[in-house]
Amino acid sequence: MAVKPILKMGNPALALVSSPVEDPASETVHNLLQDMRDTLDDVNGIASGTPDR
């Protein structure tokens, strides 16, 4: 799919509150997860982290 930019600590976008996911099985969520896999593969990553709030 697509390689996305990786946001690092201090980026204001990481402080935004996300919207609830209405359908975790939707194509939109599937595409997002594929983009995350592609991005991690591109940087030889093995995991991603999220802010704890």
Secondary structure, DSSP 8 states (H G I E B T S, - for coil): --------TT-GGGGS-----S-TTSHHHHHHHHHHHHHHHHTT---------
